[in-house]
Amino acid sequence: MKKSKGKSKKLKRREKPSLYVLEEKSVFLSEQRTILSKERTILSFMQTGLAFIGSGIVIVKFMDTPAFNIIGWMLILIGFVEIAESYKRLILYKRKMEGLKAKMKKINQ
């Protein structure tokens, strides 16, 4: 009788991650949720800035008195400042998110 030379495959048991790794992943996930919520808030600030710009344009276009003209230009200026500040914060939080993703990859390895 010939024996087959087939290799028996043994299933490797996955090692259970240590409690420290699980806690660290939990912390990273909560940090990611926090950053994502801050990004949503920043995007709503940008939306508000666009609304200020739109309101200012409407006031400048349709109201002919000098007082309304000044108010309209002030709203436009405030809208642009709000969008610029929000964009700077958004870039900052995007960088933080990339840093967290890099740390998560190191933990998973």
Beta strands, then each sheet from edge to edge (+ up, - down):
end
